[in-house]
Amino acid sequence: MPGGLNITVLRGGPGSEREVSLQSGAAVARALRSVGHKVFEADITPDDLSALDYPADVIFGVLHGEFGEDGQLQAILEQRSLRFVGSDAAASRLTIDKHAAKLCVAQAGVQTPQEVFFPANEYTDTASDRLNAQIDQAIARLKLPLVIKPGCEGSSVGVVITRDADQVYQATHECLKNYGDCLLEQFIAGRELTVGILGQMPLPVLEIKPAVGFYDYHAKYETDDTSYLFDVGLEITELQEIQADALTAFNALGCRDLARIDFIRDSAGGLWFLEANTIPGFTSHSLLPKAAAHIGISFPELCDRIVRLTLDRPI
């Protein structure tokens, strides 16, 4: 392909999704080389930024979660006036914060499950009577079953769904201790749907059907028995409405270039925003590449399109 670029692919990083990031980054690098780009691959951490000294037209960061997706890396790239793929630092900080992201998307008119938010800095003593009393109040307000999730983790790391009140206490305490901010969220029974966004184009609606339980880390990356369905049995207008809500969420959060927007659709047809991922996976199990392929965009073309979106804006 004419117009090959010097691209630095960053992968790995310090977060809990490091192994997935290594796989995703390697796949992106192979794809970009296959369409004529010169690619430099590097691991990167807050303590080792030497990869950013390598001359590059574009930085393609494929670091999920901590440091790579939470605005830290993006802020460094902005300070150095480097051109990079994906959302800027402000949008990255907002989107990875599930509580703040849900508030933002709700204000834009897309409904989200009710929640009770437990900021870690207010609950340094996780055995406190105050914490337990507020968990009591959350259970009474939201009703069982409940979803307990870390405020700023991806790939369903640390997520617990339970109908057992005692497990709600245990999971909340452990979440605050191990991950920081914690959300207790209303459980919405229904179908798990996701919409990838490429530029300003919503990709086809994809339904996720894990063989067992919900779409957790194991179902995402460690098993091949999860089903991914594009023929979801909905009318074209319903699919368009889901795509429109996904794009509304994407723009409300200030995202750019790419993202994946996750929903639950309940039995009455109600759509509930769960979260957005500004750097979705690029592994063989990953959903954005699957959706792109469904409309004829190959993996190499997808990676190339994402890179070229960055060339249309000033640094």
MIFI-937193 format. One record per residue: x, y, z of N, C-alpha, C in turn. Coordinates in steps of 0.001 Angstrom, whole numbers, plus 524288, in hexadecimal, padded with zeros to 5 digits. Example, Ala and Ser with C-alpha at 12.3 -4.5 7.8 and 13.67 -1.06 7.14 Angstrom:
BEGIN
R      nu      nv      nw     cau     cav     caw      cu      cv      cw
R   83386   7E9C6   81E78   8300C   7EE6C   81E78   83390   7F31C   81E78
R   83232   7F736   81BA8   83566   7FBDC   81BE4   83264   8001E   81EBE
//
This chain:
BEGIN
R      nu      nv      nw     cau     cav     caw      cu      cv      cw
R   8034D   7FB5D   80000   80000   80000   80000   8036F   804D2   80000
R   8025A   80898   7FC7A   8057E   80D5F   7FC72   80477   8108A   80157
R   8083E   813C0   802B7   80784   81721   80744   80870   81462   80C64
R   80BF1   8107D   80C64   80D1F   80DC3   81133   80F4E   8116F   81548
R   80DE3   81092   81A38   80F56   813FC   81E8D   81300   8112E   8224C
R   815D5   8142F   8255E   818BC   81224   829CE   81514   81226   82E87
R   813D7   80D90   83071   80FF8   80D0E   834A0   81270   80A3D   8393E
R   811DF   80C78   83DD6   81373   809D9   842A6   80EA8   80763   84524
R   80EC4   80241   845E0   80A92   7FF74   8488F   80C4E   7FE6E   84E29
R   8095C   80090   851C5   80A83   7FFD5   85753   80705   7FB85   8597A
R   80958   7F7D6   85C37   80651   7F377   85E50   808A7   7F1BE   86381
R   8059A   7EED5   8667B   8076F   7ED04   86B9A   8058F   7F09C   86FE6
R   80934   7F3A0   87219   807C9   7F74C   87632   8074F   7F4C2   87B87
R   805E2   7F7D6   87F83   805EC   7F5EA   884E7   800B8   7F3D9   886DE
R   7FC93   7F40A   883BC   7F75C   7F2E7   885B3   7F616   7ED24   88624
R   7F171   7EC1B   88849   7EFA9   7E6BB   88916   7EE71   7E3F7   883F8
R   7EDEE   7E6E9   87FB2   7ECCB   7E49F   87A92   7F1B0   7E456   87729
R   7F631   7E41C   879A3   7FB28   7E42A   876CA   7FB84   7DFD0   872B3
R   7FA12   7DB12   8741F   7FAA3   7D6B0   87080   7F730   7D764   86BAF
R   7F27C   7D966   86C80   7EF0B   7DA79   8680C   7F168   7DEBE   864A7
R   7F3A1   7E2BB   86723   7F605   7E709   86440   7FA99   7E51E   860EB
R   7FDAC   7E1A1   862F6   80205   7DF83   85FEB   80007   7DCB8   85B09
R   7FBCE   7D9AF   85B9B   7F987   7D6FA   8571F   7F73E   7DADC   85337
R   7F441   7DEA2   85531   7F1CD   7E283   851CF   7F5E2   7E5A3   84ECA
R   7F9E4   7E76F   85192   7FDE6   7EA9D   84F14   800DA   7E7AB   84AEA
R   80209   7E2B9   84BE7   804C6   7DF95   84804   80175   7DEEB   8431C
R   7FC5B   7DE1B   843D1   7F8DF   7DD81   83F51   7F887   7E289   83C28
R   7F833   7E6F9   83ED1   7F7F8   7EC08   83C23   7FCFF   7ECFB   83911
R   80171   7EBD7   83B7A   80676   7ECAB   838D0   806D6   7E95B   833E0
R   80554   7E46B   83436   80572   7E105   82F93   801ED   7E32E   82B4B
R   7FD52   7E4EF   82CCE   7F996   7E6ED   828F8   7FBA8   7EBCB   82649
R   7FDED   7EF51   82942   7FFE4   7F42A   826F2   80485   7F324   82356
R   807DB   7EF80   824CD   80C33   7EE1B   8214E   80A1E   7EBD6   81C2F
R   805E5   7E8D5   81C86   803E6   7E62C   817DC   801BA   7E9F3   813D4
R   80082   7EECE   81577   7FE84   7F2AE   811B4   8028E   7F6E3   8108D
R   80779   7F5D0   811E2   80BAC   7F926   81008   80DE1   7FD1B   813CC
R   80C3D   7FCED   818B6   80E68   80091   81C84   81355   7FE47   81F0B
R   816BF   801BA   820C0   81B50   80028   823C5   819E1   80096   82986
R   81A48   7FC42   82C4E   8183E   7FC10   831A4   81C93   7FAEA   8358B
R   81CAB   7FE0F   8399A   82019   7FD35   83E13   81CAB   7FBAB   842AD
R   81DAB   7F714   844FF   81A98   7F535   8496E   81D98   7F607   84E81
R   81AC9   7F795   8528C   81D65   7F872   85785   8199E   7F7D2   85C0E
R   81BA9   7F596   86034   818FF   7F5AB   8653C   819E8   7FB16   86787
R   8167A   7FCBB   86B06   81715   801E1   86D57   814AA   801D8   872C5
R   8170E   8048D   87658   81503   8052C   87B9E   815EE   80AC8   87D4F
R   81383   80C84   88185   81476   811D6   88361   81A39   812D8   8849F
R   81D1D   80EAF   885E3   822A3   80F45   88748   82653   80EAC   882A2
R   8243F   80D26   87E28   82780   80C74   87981   82487   80E6E   874C1
R   8258E   8134D   87358   822F9   815C4   86EE8   82690   81618   86A2B
R   82AB4   81304   86A31   82E9F   81370   86609   82C5A   8124F   860A2
R   82821   80F40   86057   825C7   80E09   85B43   823D9   812EE   85884
R   822B6   816FD   85B7F   820AC   81BC7   85925   824E9   81F02   8568B
R   829D7   81D87   8575E   82E2D   82052   854DB   82F1E   81E69   84F4D
R   82CB9   819FF   84DEF   82D6D   817D1   848B5   82A3A   81B0C   844D5
R   82C83   81CB6   84076   829A5   8200A   83CC7   824CE   81D41   83A99
R   82055   81FE0   83AE3   81B7E   81D7E   83909   817CE   821A8   836F6
R   8150E   8204B   832C5   810F0   823B1   830CE   80C13   82358   8343A
R   80B17   81EA0   8363E   80673   81DA1   83968   807D6   819BD   83DB6
R   805BC   81AA9   84262   8061E   816E5   846B0   800F3   813F4   84700
R   80132   80EC8   846CF   7FC80   80B7F   8474F   7FCF9   808A6   84C87
R   7FA7E   80AC5   85085   7FA9C   8085D   855AD   7F67B   8042A   85623
R   7F824   7FF82   857B0   7F47C   7FB24   85868   7F513   7F924   85E00
R   7F512   7FCDE   861AA   7F587   7FB9E   86739   7F029   7FC2C   869AD
R   7EE29   7F7E8   86BB9   7E8F9   7F7EB   86E0E   7E955   7F947   873DB
R   7E57B   7FC36   875C3   7E521   7FD36   87B59   7E921   80119   87D54
R   7EB77   7FFCF   881CF   7EEF7   80360   88497   7F364   80558   88118
R   7F458   80A6F   88155   7F86C   80D46   87E97   7F73C   80DF9   878D0
R   7F591   809E4   87622   7F4CB   80A4D   8707D   7EF87   80C58   86EDB
R   7EB89   80B98   8722C   7E635   80CF5   87099   7E3BF   810F5   87446
R   7E68A   81281   87855   7E439   815E2   87C4C   7E5DF   81B96   87BDC
R   7E86E   81CFA   8778A   7E9FD   82260   876A7   7EF99   8239A   87808
R   7F237   82020   87AF1   7F79E   82147   87C73   7FB3A   82175   877AC
R   7FB1F   81D59   87493   7FE72   81D2F   86FEB   7FCE3   82180   86C16
R   7F7CF   8224E   86B7F   7F5F5   8264A   867D9   7F7E1   82BBA   8696B
R   7F800   82CC8   86E76   7F9EC   831E4   87040   7FFB5   83296   86EFF
R   802BB   82E6E   86F88   80851   82EAC   86E3F   80907   82FA4   86864
R   805F2   82CEE   86536   80651   82D9A   85F89   804C7   83328   85DF7
R   800D8   8353C   86082   7FF3C   83A9D   85F63   80372   83E81   860F8
R   805D6   83DA0   8657F   809FC   8412C   86751   80E95   8412E   86385
R   80F8C   83CB8   86105   813ED   83C49   85D54   81255   83DA2   857B7
R   80D6F   83F2B   85701   80B69   8408B   851C8   80C1C   83C15   84DE3
R   80ACD   8375A   84FA6   80B1E   832BB   84C4E   805AE   83147   84A5B
R   80569   82FBF   84579   8006C   82E27   84323   7FF43   82888   844D3
R   7FA84   827A0   846C9   7F95A   8225F   848AA   7F3BF   820DE   8476D
R   7F2F0   81BCC   8471F   7EDD8   81977   84619   7EA71   819D1   84AF4
R   7E56C   81ADC   84A1C   7E1A0   81A53   84E4A   7E046   81F53   85117
R   7DD62   81EA8   85556   7DB51   82311   85845   7DF94   82618   85B04
R   7DE99   82B23   85BD7   7E26E   82E62   85E86   7E25C   82D43   8645D
R   7E5A8   83005   86741   7E645   82EEB   86CD2   7E139   82FE1   86FD7
R   7DE86   83425   86EB1   7D9C5   83570   87199   7D589   83155   870BE
R   7D4A3   82FD5   86BDB   7D0A7   82BE8   86AB4   7D222   82695   86CEC
R   7D728   82554   86CDE   7D8F1   82050   86F06   7D806   82014   874E4
R   7D952   82450   877A6   7D86D   82473   87D54   7D2A8   823E5   87E96
R   7CF60   82688   87B93   7C9BE   8264E   87C87   7C796   820E5   87B6A
R   7C90C   81E9F   8770C   7C694   819D1   87546   7C813   81524   8789A
R   7CCDF   814FD   87A83   7CE67   81078   87DAD   7CBFA   81099   8831A
R   7CA32   81527   884C3   7C78E   815C5   889D2   7C1D0   81462   888FF
R   7C04B   80FA3   88A6A   7BB13   80DBB   8892D   7B6CC   8111F   88B7D
R   7B79A   81312   8903B   7B3B2   8165C   892BF   7B308   81B78   88FC0
R   7B755   81E1D   88EAC   7B715   82317   88BE8   7B50D   8225F   8865A
R   7B6AE   81E1B   883C8   7B4F1   81D23   87E6C   7AF10   81C43   87E3A
R   7AD05   8195D   881F5   7A760   81861   88204   7A455   81D6C   882DC
R   7A634   820C7   88650   7A397   825C9   8872D   7A38B   828FC   88229
R   7A7E8   82916   87F6F   7A869   82C1B   87A9D   7A4BB   82A0D   87665
R   7A496   824EF   875C0   7A153   82297   871B3   79B8C   8233E   87302
R   79A2B   822CA   87803   794BA   8239A   8799D   792FA   82929   8786E
R   79667   82CF7   8794E   7951C   83260   87817   79431   8332E   87248
R   7968B   82FCD   86F08   795CB   83021   86961   790E1   82D46   86798
R   78E0E   82ADE   86B4B   78910   82878   86A04   7891A   822A1   86946
R   78D6B   8200A   86A97   78DB9   81A56   86A2C   78D64   81811   86FA7
R   78996   814A4   87094   788C9   812C5   875E8   78D04   80EED   87794
R   78E18   80EEA   87CA6   791F1   80B64   87EF4   78F9A   808FE   883E1
R   7918B   80474   8858A   78F84   80226   88A5E   7907C   805AE   88F12
R   78CE5   80591   892D4   78DAC   80871   897AA   7925F   8063A   89A95
R   794C5   80977   89DC0   79972   807C1   8A08C   79A03   80AA8   8A5B4
R   79D4F   8088A   8A8F9   79F51   80B4F   8AD96   7A53C   80B30   8AD24
R   7A792   80FBE   8AD9F   7AD31   81055   8ACC0   7B005   810BC   8B1F5
R   7B434   80DAF   8B288   7B776   80DB5   8B738   7BCF3   80F8B   8B5BF
R   7BE20   8149F   8B66C   7C36F   81674   8B53D   7C757   81475   8B941
R   7CBAA   81266   8B75B   7CF70   80FD7   8BACD   7D191   8138D   8BEF0
R   7D238   81889   8BD9A   7D492   81C1F   8C162   7D104   81D3E   8C609
R   7CC10   81BB2   8C5AF   7C87E   81C6C   8CA16   7C7F1   81777   8CD58
R   7CA47   8132A   8CB80   7C987   80E2A   8CE2A   7CEC1   80B71   8CEED
R   7D268   80E35   8D15B   7D782   80BDC   8D25A   7D726   80779   8D65A
R   7D338   807B8   8D9C4   7D246   8037E   8DD7E   7CDB6   80046   8DB7A
R   7CEEF   7FC0A   8D8BE   7CAC9   7F90A   8D63B   7C7A6   7F5BA   8DA16
R   7C927   7F5B5   8DEF8   7C627   7F2E5   8E2EB   7C298   7F68D   8E601
R   7C22A   7FB60   8E44A   7BF55   7FF45   8E752   7B97A   7FE2F   8E766
R   7B70C   7FFA1   8EBBA   7B15B   7FF1E   8EC2F   7AEA3   80291   8E825
R   7B0F6   80713   8E6F5   7AE9C   80AA9   8E32B   7AE53   80821   8DDCD
R   7B28A   80584   8DC38   7B286   802E5   8D729   7AE58   7FEB0   8D707
R   7AE1D   7FB76   8DAFE   7AA4A   7F73C   8DB10   7A4B7   7F959   8DB00
R   7A3CF   7FDA9   8DDBC   79E9B   80004   8DDC5   79D2B   801F9   8D854
R   7A0F3   80415   8D590   79FC7   80615   8D058   79F24   801AD   8CC61
R   7A1CC   7FD57   8CD45   7A0CC   7F8BD   8CA02   79B34   7F6D6   8CAF6
R   79981   7F6D8   8CFED   79411   7F573   8D140   79043   7F8CE   8CE22
R   7914B   7FDF0   8CE1F   78DD8   80196   8CB62   78DD8   8008D   8C580
R   7926E   7FF3F   8C364   792C6   7FE26   8BDC9   78FA7   7F954   8BC5D
R   79008   7F53F   8BF87   78D11   7F074   8BE85   78736   7F191   8BEBD
R   78598   7F4A6   8C2A5   78008   7F5EE   8C326   77E14   7F926   8BE87
R   78158   7FCA0   8BC97   77FB8   80011   8B853   77FD1   7FD59   8B30F
R   78405   7FA7E   8B1EF   784C7   7F844   8ACB7   7827E   7F2C8   8AC2E
R   781DE   7F009   8B07B   77FD9   7EAB0   8B0A8   783D0   7E6D4   8AE6A
R   7838A   7E218   8B06A   786C2   7DDDA   8AE58   7843B   7DBAB   8A969
R   78756   7D983   8A5D5   78D11   7D924   8A5CC   78F9E   7DE69   8A4AA
R   794A8   7DECC   8A604   797A4   7E386   8A52A   79CB0   7E24E   8A238
R   79EA7   7E647   89F93   7A3BD   7E5F9   89D00   7A781   7E949   8A02B
R   7ABD4   7E6F5   8A1C6   7AFE9   7E9D4   8A48F   7B48F   7EA29   8A0E3
R   7B659   7EEF0   89FDD   7BA89   7EF7F   89C02   7BE52   7F3D0   89D9C
R   7C358   7F31D   89C5A   7C721   7F752   89D2F   7C5C8   7FC10   899D6
R   7C722   800A8   89BDA   7C5D4   8056B   89912   7C8FF   80658   89439
R   7CDBE   80438   893EA   7D140   8059D   88F96   7D454   80103   88D78
R   7D1FF   7FC66   88D3D   7D48F   7F7EB   88ADB   7D1B8   7F673   885D8
R   7D46C   7F3B8   88256   7D206   7F1E0   87D8D   7D1E3   7EBFB   87D51
R   7CFCD   7E9F0   87901   7CF8E   7E449   87804   7CCC1   7E148   87C56
R   7C91B   7E3DB   87F02   7C609   7E177   88337   7C96A   7DF9C   887C0
R   7CE25   7E1B1   88836   7D18C   7E05B   88C9F   7CEE4   7E20B   891B1
R   7CE60   7DE69   89563   7CC35   7DFA3   89A7F   7C658   7DFEC   89ACA
R   7C387   7DECF   89686   7BDD4   7DF45   8967F   7BB59   7DA71   898FF
R   7B788   7DB5F   89C6D   7B4A0   7D729   89F02   7AECE   7D83E   89E44
R   7ABDB   7D443   89CC7   7A62E   7D48D   89C94   7A411   7D095   8A073
R   7A0C2   7D25F   8A410   79F14   7CED4   8A82F   79984   7CFF5   8A9F9
R   796E2   7CBD3   8ABAB   791BA   7CC35   8AE1A   79213   7CBA1   8B405
R   796D4   7CB1F   8B600   797BB   7CA09   8BB83   7998C   7CEFD   8BE55
R   79699   7D0C1   8C23A   797E3   7D59D   8C4F3   79D3D   7D553   8C788
R   79E88   7D0DA   8C9DB   7A39E   7D060   8CC60   7A808   7D115   8C868
R   7A74B   7CF19   8C3B7   7AB57   7CFAA   8BFB7   7ABC2   7D553   8BDDC
R   7A776   7D83F   8BE22   7A7B6   7DDCC   8BCC9   7AB7A   7E097   8C07C
R   7AAF8   7DF82   8C591   7AE8D   7E1E2   8C95B   7B42E   7E055   8C82D
R   7B505   7DB43   8C789   7BA52   7D94E   8C69F   7BCA4   7DBA4   8C1AB
R   7B99F   7DB9C   8BD6F   7BBA4   7DD85   8B872   7BCA8   7E365   8B89A
R   7B967   7E656   8BB57   7BA31   7EBFD   8BBC3   7BF29   7ED23   8BECC
R   7BFE3   7EA75   8C335   7C4A4   7EB2C   8C64F   7C97D   7E9E3   8C319
R   7C957   7E57B   8C052   7CDE3   7E3DE   8BD3D   7CEE7   7E79A   8B8B6
R   7CAC5   7E981   8B65A   7CB67   7ED27   8B1FB   7CE13   7F22B   8B3D5
R   7CC3A   7F457   8B823   7CE9A   7F91D   8BA39   7D450   7F839   8BBB2
R   7D56D   7F3AD   8BDE5   7DABA   7F274   8BF8F   7DE64   7F18B   8BAEF
R   7DC83   7EEC0   8B6ED   7DFED   7ED07   8B2B3   7E003   7F0AF   8ADFA
R   7DBBF   7F395   8AD23   7DB4E   7F696   8A850   7DA36   7FC62   8A91C
R   7D8C9   7FDF3   8ADDE   7D766   8036E   8AEAB   7D188   80436   8AE37
R   7CFEA   8084D   8AB6A   7CA5E   809A0   8AAF7   7C720   804DA   8A977
R   7C253   804AA   8ABAA   7BEEF   80023   8AAE4   7B96C   801F2   8A99E
R   7B6D8   7FF3C   8A605   7B162   80039   8A4BC   7AE20   7FB7B   8A626
R   7A9C3   7FC77   8A8B4   7A5A8   7F889   8A941   7A165   7FA17   8A56C
R   7A03B   7F6B1   8A1CE   79CF1   7F821   89D64   7983C   7F48A   89D04
R   793D5   7F6CC   89B9C   78F1A   7F3E5   89A76   7902B   7EFD7   8963D
R   78E9D   7EB05   89733   78F49   7E6F0   89345   78AC6   7E734   88F63
R   78C1D   7E795   88A64   78833   7E792   88638   7889D   7E268   88356
R   7848B   7DF43   883AF   78481   7DA53   880CF   78361   7DB6B   87B16
R   78644   7D8EE   877AC   78544   7D9C3   87223   789B9   7D7E8   86EBF
R   789DB   7D9EA   86A15   78DA6   7D853   86626   7923C   7DC22   86627
R   796F9   7D9F3   865F9   79BAE   7DD36   865DD   79CCD   7DEB6   86035
R   79CB0   7E3D6   85F2C   79D9B   7E5E2   859EF   7A222   7E9B5   85A16
R   7A4F5   7E9FA   855D2   7A93C   7EDBE   8558A   7A964   7F018   85011
R   7AB25   7F4FE   84FD9   7AB99   7F7C8   84AE0   7B103   7FA3A   84A9E
R   7B3FF   7F8C9   846B4   7B8F8   7FB5A   845BE   7B819   80065   842C3
R   7BB6A   80431   843CC   7BB43   80926   840FF   7C081   809E2   83E44
R   7C04B   80B30   83946   7C4FB   80C45   83632   7C45B   811B8   833DF
R   7C768   81572   835CB   7C699   81ADB   8344B   7C167   81CBB   83666
R   7BDB9   81DD6   832E6   7B858   81F07   83478   7B48C   81AF8   83256
R   7B691   81660   830F6   7B351   81243   82EB7   7B259   80DE9   832AA
R   7AD6E   80D21   83441   7AC49   80894   8378B   7ACA9   8039B   83450
R   7AF43   7FFBD   8365F   7AFAD   7FAA6   833E1   7AAE2   7F754   83539
R   7AA39   7F2D4   832D4   7A591   7EFA0   833D8   7A507   7EE21   839A1
R   7A020   7EDCF   83B4A   79EF2   7EC2B   840A9   7A062   7E669   8413F
R   7A331   7E541   8455F   7A50F   7DFF0   8465A   7A2EA   7DE1B   84B95
R   7A09B   7D97C   84B9C   79EBF   7D728   85085   7A2C1   7D33C   85278
R   7A3A0   7D34F   8579B   7A776   7CFE4   85A22   7A486   7CBF5   85D79
R   7A58E   7C6F5   85C9A   7A2FA   7C2D8   85F9A   7A712   7BF3C   86200
R   7A8BD   7C05E   866CA   7AC61   7BCCB   86967   7A9CA   7B77E   86A59
R   7ACEB   7B370   86A44   7AAC7   7AE34   86B3C   7A8C5   7ADB8   870CE
R   7AB7C   7B054   8746E   7AA06   7B01F   879F6   7AAB2   7B592   87C3F
R   7A6F6   7B735   87F79   7A790   7BC1B   88255   7A759   7C0D6   87ECB
R   7AA8C   7C4CF   8801F   7AA92   7C99C   87D12   7AFC3   7CA1B   87A3B
R   7B04A   7CE42   8773C   7B4D8   7CEFD   873D8   7B96A   7D119   87710
R   7BBCD   7CD92   87A1E   7C012   7CF1E   87D96   7C556   7CE6E   87AD2
R   7C98E   7CF2B   87DB3   7CECE   7CED4   87B66   7CFB3   7C981   878E1
R   7CDED   7C558   87B89   7CEA3   7C012   87974   7CBD6   7BF77   87438
R   7C6E8   7C14A   87401   7C3EA   7C0CF   86F28   7C63F   7C422   86AD2
R   7C8A5   7C88B   86C37   7CAD1   7CC13   86849   7CFD7   7CA03   865E3
R   7D325   7C7A1   86926   7D874   7C69C   86750   7DA61   7C102   867EF
R   7D7B6   7BDD4   86AFE   7D9F6   7B8C5   86C5A   7D6D1   7B410   86A81
R   7D276   7B4F5   867E1   7CF47   7B098   86622   7CD46   7B1A7   860A7
R   7CBDB   7AD81   85DE7   7C9C0   7AE14   8589E   7C3FC   7AC94   85855
R   7C153   7AC53   85CE6   7BBE0   7AAA2   85CCC   7B802   7AF23   85D51
R   7B9E3   7B3F7   85CDA   7B65C   7B875   85CAD   7B479   7B92D   85712
R   7AF5F   7BA36   85672   7AD21   7BB16   8513E   7ACBB   7C0F3   8502A
R   7ADE6   7C272   84B57   7AD92   7C7E4   849A6   7A9DC   7C812   844FE
R   7A57B   7CAD1   84596   7A144   7CA87   841C9   7A007   7CFE3   83F81
R   79FEF   7D037   83A5B   79E3E   7D501   837BE   79880   7D4BB   83631
R   79682   7D01A   83564   790FB   7CF75   8342C   78E0A   7CF25   8395A
R   78CC2   7D3B3   83B8E   78AB0   7D3E0   840E5   784BA   7D409   8410A
R   78228   7D38A   83C85   77C7F   7D31E   83C79   77999   7D827   83D78
R   77C09   7DC9C   83C7E   77988   7E1A5   83D46   7786A   7E440   83811
R   77481   7E7A7   83808   77345   7EA9E   83359   777AA   7EE78   83225
R   77809   7EFF5   82D37   77C1D   7F3AB   82B9E   77BC1   7F8B5   82EBB
R   776F7   7FA8E   82F9E   77664   7FF6E   8329B   77855   7FED3   83838
R   7778A   7FA38   83A83   77971   7F949   83FD7   77F66   7F93B   83FF3
R   781BE   7F6B1   83C0B   78775   7F695   83BC1   789A3   7FC17   83AFD
R   78708   7FF25   837CA   788C7   80486   836E7   78868   807C9   83BD9
R   7845F   806E1   83EF9   783CF   809B3   843E9   78835   80848   847B7
R   789AB   8034D   847D8   78E01   801A5   84B2E   79314   80436   84961
R   793F6   8042F   84443   798A6   806BA   84228   798A5   80C94   84352
R   7940B   80F0A   842F1   793AC   814A6   8440C   794EE   815C6   849BD
R   79309   81280   84D57   7944D   81341   852DE   79A24   81276   853DB
R   79C68   80EBC   85117   7A209   80DDF   851B3   7A519   812AC   84FF3
R   7A3A2   814E5   84B8A   7A65B   81990   849A0   7A565   81E35   84D32
R   7A0B4   81EA3   84F60   79F99   822CA   8532F   7A333   8224F   857E8
R   7A3C3   81D8F   859E9   7A73D   81CB2   85E64   7ACE3   81DFB   85CFE
R   7AE9C   81C33   85879   7B3EE   81D24   85697   7B516   82305   85670
R   7B184   82605   8543C   7B25F   82B9F   853B2   7B1B9   82E7E   858DE
R   7AE15   82CBE   85C1B   7AD67   82F38   86138   7B258   82EC2   86483
R   7B4FA   82A65   86408   7B9C2   82976   86703   7BE84   82C20   8648C
R   7BDDC   82E31   85FEA   7C236   830CC   85D44   7C607   82D1E   85ABB
R   7C45A   82848   859A2   7C7E0   8246B   8574F   7C90E   825D6   851A0
R   7CD3E   8238C   84FA1   7CE97   8245D   84A28   7D141   81F78   847FA
R   7D0F0   81EE8   842ED   7D36D   81AB7   83FE0   7D0C7   81569   8408B
R   7D09C   81372   8454B   7CE70   80E39   84620   7CCB2   80DA1   84BC1
R   7C8FF   80A2C   84C82   7C74E   8089C   851BF   7C38C   80410   85119
R   7C25F   80197   85577   7BE49   7FD9B   8559D   7BA81   7FF1E   859F0
R   7B56A   7FF24   858AA   7B163   800C9   85C59   7AE1E   7FC02   85DC4
R   7ADB5   7FADF   862CF   7AB1F   7F61F   864A0   7A5D0   7F758   8670B
R   7A1EE   7F412   865B2   79C93   7F4C4   86787   79A52   7EF9B   8697B
R   7960D   7F014   86C70   79274   7EBC5   86D6A   78D2A   7ED59   86B26
R   78AB6   7E9C1   8684C   78562   7EAB1   8665C   781B8   7E722   86964
R   77E0E   7E97B   86C50   77AA6   7E660   86FA7   7762E   7E3F5   86C84
R   772FB   7E0CD   86F27   76EE2   7DDDE   86C74   76AA8   7E15F   86A2C
R   76A35   7E632   86C2D   7665E   7E9E4   86A28   7688E   7ED35   865BA
R   76D73   7EC54   8644F   76FD8   7EF50   86020   772C4   7F421   861ED
R   7730A   7F4F8   86711   775F6   7F96B   8691E   77BCF   7F891   8688A
R   77E9A   7FCAF   86732   7843C   7FC63   86663   786F3   7FF4B   86ACB
R   78AE0   7FCCB   86D1E   78D97   7FEE7   871AE   79370   7FF1E   87094
R   7959F   803C2   870C5   79B41   80472   8701F   79E1E   8024F   874DE
R   7A229   7FF26   873EC   7A55D   7FD11   8782B   7AA94   7FFE6   87884
R   7AD7D   80011   87438   7B296   802A1   8744D   7B496   8033D   86EC0
R   7B8B4   80665   86E46   7BB58   80721   86946   7C115   805CC   869F2
R   7C36C   803CA   865E1   7C8F9   80266   865E0   7CBB1   8057E   861A0
R   7CF48   808F1   86321   7D1EA   80C3C   85F4B   7D647   80963   85C6C
R   7D864   8053D   85ED1   7DC44   801F7   85C1F   7DA6A   7FC52   85C8B
R   7D6A8   7FAD8   85941   7D4BB   7F57A   85972   7D8DE   7F1A5   8578F
R   7D7E4   7ECB4   85894   7DBBA   7E8B7   85744   7DC6E   7E7F8   8516F
R   7E10A   7E5FD   8500B   7E244   7E4A5   84AA3   7E459   7DF0D   84A62
R   7E245   7DBA8   84DBD   7E3C3   7D622   84D95   7DFF7   7D327   84A18
R   7E0CD   7CE08   8499A   7DD64   7CACA   8465D   7D7D9   7CA8C   8488F
R   7D732   7CBBE   84DA2   7D209   7CB9B   85013   7CF5C   7D0F1   84FEC
R   7D1FC   7D4EF   84E20   7D03A   7DA4D   84F0D   7CBC2   7DBE2   84B71
R   7C876   7DF5C   84D7F   7C367   7E066   84B1B   7C384   7E495   846E2
R   7C69B   7E8A6   8479C   7C6EC   7ECAF   84395   7C8DD   7EA69   83E69
R   7CD19   7E75F   83E59   7CEBC   7E4F2   83961   7CAAA   7E146   83714
R   7C7C9   7DE71   83A6B   7C3B1   7DAFA   8386D   7BF74   7DE1F   8359C
R   7BDE3   7E285   837FE   7B9BB   7E5B2   835AC   7BB8F   7E82B   83092
R   7C073   7E9F0   8306F   7C28C   7EC35   82B9B   7C2C1   7E818   82748
R   7C487   7E378   8289A   7C4E2   7DF45   824B5   7BF89   7DDE5   82284
R   7BB7E   7DE7B   825BC   7B62E   7DD1E   82415   7B455   7E08C   81F96
R   7B671   7E54C   81F24   7B4FC   7E8B6   81AC7   7B97D   7E941   816DE
R   7BD14   7E575   816FA   7C112   7E527   812EE   7C601   7E836   813F1
R   7C6B4   7EA16   818BF   7CB88   7ECE3   81A17   7CF40   7E8FB   81C9E
R   7D35B   7E789   819D5   7D712   7E3C0   81BEA   7DA08   7E60E   8208A
R   7DC98   7E2A4   8237F   7DF7F   7E47C   82810   7E3CB   7E858   8268B
R   7E701   7E730   82287   7EAEA   7EB0C   820F2   7E87C   7F03C   81F3B
R   7E428   7EFF4   81C55   7E1A0   7F4CE   81A9A   7DF7E   7F7D9   81F40
R   7DD54   7F51B   82311   7DB54   7F7A9   827C9   7DFAB   7FAA9   82A8A
R   7E421   7F81D   82B64   7E878   7FAB2   82E12   7EA6E   7FF5B   82AF0
R   7EAB3   7FEB9   825C0   7EC78   80301   8226E   7E89D   8078C   82296
R   7E38F   80669   82275   7DFA1   80A98   822B6   7E017   80DA4   827CF
R   7E0E9   80AE4   82C10   7E15D   80D7B   83124   7E60D   81125   83130
R   7EA70   80F44   82F1B   7EF16   81295   82ECE   7EDFE   8176E   82B94
R   7EB78   816B4   82724   7EAB4   81B19   8238F   7E6BB   81F07   8259F
R   7E35B   81D6E   82934   7DFE1   8213B   82BB5   7E2FA   82561   82EAC
R   7E78B   823E0   830B1   7EAA8   82795   833BA   7ED2A   82BBD   83040
R   7EDBA   82A92   82B2B   7F05C   82E36   827A3   7ECD7   832C5   82620
R   7E7CB   83249   8273B   7E40C   83648   825A4   7E351   83A92   829BE
R   7E647   83A62   82DF4   7E59A   83E5C   831FD   7EAE8   84077   8339A
R   7EB17   8454A   8359D   7F018   84779   83777   7F1E6   844A7   83C58
R   7F702   844B4   83D3C   7F92F   84256   841FF   7F790   845A5   846AC
//
